């Protein structure tokens, strides 16, 4: 009984630490957003604006739905357990960790661990998040290239254009490296092995041979699973289409927000400007691109008056950033409560 209570206490302590860490991240990120005196929001809405606000919320729902469906399709392709709940939770928690870690680097590593912890094979657990990431990045590159080719003059600022071009190259570079590692796992293993042995010489890594062997095995499994996904052109096309839908939905939110406060901005113009802005702030390493994102998105909302501008920026920031953190925390909290109840039930049965 004491041992069971001790485990529960440790679990509660870890949850408290986790929540505290999130509170710190939210505080420093939100301080700039909420530091100004807020005008009365009801004085800012345009007539009939609630429909536009619902449209903005709908875009958020499309974003999560598109990413969840991608996981469902991959689960079926890999002959793994197809669970809508795990697919949604993996998508939501991936976005959560993208938002709270610098440069969005935490999403895929956590997704790999999370999927594997729910009974999926090591190969599937590593390949699904990475395949989701690769197609997501290429989805943005496709949208960005279309904007650059057909509506490049939507942004007058040369620095923003240049930053957007560089950002798009960065979007394409990382997934391309992942694809290369999948095509040639031996080369990847050799590179990883070099750094593991270097770490051993520096006395950072212990038992390098065992770690290299384990890494080579996991890379082989990951490569096989990713190649299995790639063997279906239809699946790849579906993943890319869902990724493009995801990016379009995310970049459509400013249009609905601007019209919520009486702005007059065309959908295509808003979408293209948003793509430029997202591409240009990619190189900013802060969580959620905080700082650069707000300054750049002022281009989209600058036509609004002072009152509307404040709330437009705040609602956009909430839907594109804070909402993912809140949803991720809710998923995490729900899972934690379920585990505590399960352990309590097993403890009662043992007694």
PyMOL commands that set and color helices and strands:
alter all, ss='L'
color gray80, all
select helices_A, chain A and resi 2-34+41-43+49-77+84-100+102-104+107-117+122-150+152-154+158-183+185-201+208-230+233-260+267-280+287-289+292-301+306-350
alter helices_A, ss='H'
color red, helices_A
deselect
rebuild
show_as cartoon
